[in-house]
Amino acid sequence: MTEHAGRYAPSPSGDLHFGNLRTGLIAWLFARQSGRKFLLRVEDVDTQRSTIDSAHRQIDDLLTLGLTFDGDILYQSERSHAYQRALDLLTSHGHVYECYCSRREIQEAPRAAHHVPGSYPGTCRELSDAERDERREALAREGRSPALRLRSEVDTFTIRDFYHGDYTTEIDDFVLRRGGQNTDWAYNLAVVVDDGFQHIDQVVRGDDLLPSTPRQAYLASLLGLSAPEYVHVPLVVNQAGQRLAKRDGAVTLREMLLHEPVHHIIEKLAASLGYPGVSTLKKLLEVFRPEDLPREPLVWR
């Protein structure tokens, strides 16, 4: 019997602030109310930004708040073999090709007016073998490796979201493994492989990740995986409407705990979800109604 699970999957690049905690709390509420397991995944696939110290601090923060999780914690940094197997499968079906473009070349490349700005224009998609050899050798002389991209067979893809309904966006030939001197696995591949491995059938996360979700659902279909139920929730934002960050004065849980007890912080989080006066996770779990979640971003003041 397949186990059902939701998850929270922060990137360990700093301490968790109010916005991170709010999204994690919503994910926990959705999972617990639906009888799913709640899993924690450390998305440290980006070696340039992730640290083990940050991961440990985030885990401690979640436990301090009372957000318990089930089973072992999954670290993406230990999953390279699984991502390679997925890449090999895609390659065997002709879905992968090398890309030699720099970020600047991609940004400056001409593309049709209807394409999403920044999407990959397919520059390296149909190169000849001789052209590939020449571009590969040029990169090697610079000590760099080509990126690996998905050869997409669709122009758009549609997902179903709990709050947004049917959501469709363009599917370009997105990166599966980065190139240059940093050949980390790309997030879009890692997250799909890990959701499949952990039997994740409910993904609750911030609205900022909605535009990339059809890519992930499409990739899941190519890998023979079922797309989970998607639930994208409003972010905590600064006065300009941008995702809250440390530079905006985002207060971390550790900073808040210097001045107030945990139950006060839970009360603030509950109030942000529309439940003022609730100061325990047990009570919040009892009263939380997904359909009543405020649909506008929460402005940090």
C-alpha positions, 0 to 999 in steps of 0.5 A: 500500500502506498503511503501518502505524505506531505513535506516541508523542504527548506534550502539551508542557506540561513535561519528560518524567518517568519515567512519560512515558518508560516509556509512550513506551518501551513504545510504541516497543517495540510498534511496532519489534517489529511492524515498524511505523514509529514516529511522533512527534506533538506534541499541542499543540492545547491552547494554554493549556498547550502551549509550543514550548520544552517540545515541543523539550525533549521531543523532545531527551529522547526522542532522548537516551534513544535512542527514534528515530522515523520521518518528520517530527514532526506538530504539532497546532497546524498541523493546524486545516485538517484538523480543520475539514474533519472538522467540516464533514463531521460537520456536513453529516451532522447530527452537530454542534450548538452548546452554550452550557452552562458547566462548572458547569451541566453538573456540576449538571444532573440526569441519569439514575442510570446515566449516567457522572458528568460526562457531558453530559446533552444540555441543548442538544441539542434547543433550538429555533432561537429558544432557540439564537439567544437563548443564542448572543447571551447568550454573545456579549455576554460575549465567548464562543463556544458549544462544538460537540458531537457529536450521538451516535447511540449510547448505548455503544460497544465497543473491543477492547484488547490487554490489557483485551479488550472494553471498553464505555463510555457515549458522550455528546455530547462536545465537538469544539471548545471554547467560551468564550474558548478555542476550541481543538479538542478532543483527541477530534477532533484525535487521531482525525483525526491517527491517520487521517492518519498511518495509525496502526493501533496506539495504545499509551498509558496506562490513564488514557486507556482510558475516552475511547477508545470515544468516539474509535473511534465518532468514527472510524467516523463519519469513515469511518476504521478504529479502530487496535489499542489497547494501554493500559498501566499507569501510574506512580503515586504512593503514593495510586495517582494518575497520577504528576505533578511535584508527587509528586516525579516526576523528569524525565530531565534531572534524572536525567541530572545524577546518572547516565548514560543507560544507568543510566536505561534499566536502570531503565526496563527493570527496571520492565518486568520485565527487570532488568539490561538497559541498552540499547534494542537488548537490551530490544527483543530480550527484550521480550514484550508478554504479560509486561508487568506489569499493575499500576501501578508505584508511584513510590517 
